[in-house]
């Protein structure tokens, strides 16, 4: 079994002028993977901290089992309604 190459430790603070787009994406992926925040020093002496966000649920199936179908949903509705029959238009 091949050993995984040890990755260099990520600095806790880095100057934004030293980053390109791919480096920034790589840093964000590492923050998401490890959970350790990184501070980015901006040119005007302010700092931005990159922290991992909460784990997101997938958008499909997260409400499974929370609803119940009551009655017949396949048969056509026999009642017809018109806008003029509604109370709010009188």
C-alpha positions, 0 to 999 in steps of 0.5 A: 500500500502506497503512503500518502504524501504528507501535505505541507502545513497551511499557514494560519495567516497569509497576505492576500497579495501573495494569492492567486485564484487557484491558491485561494480555492485550494485554501478554502477547500482545506478549511472545509476539510480540516475545519481550521480557520485561516486569516487573510491579511488585506493590503489596508491592514484589515483581516478576513477570516475564512471559517468552515460553514455548517454542513448542508443537507442535500436539497433532495429528500430532506422532507421525506416522511414529514407529510401525509396524503389524506384522501383521494388525490388522483380523482378530478375535482368535481367542484368548479370555482370562478373568481366571481364566486369568491367572497373577496371580489364582492 
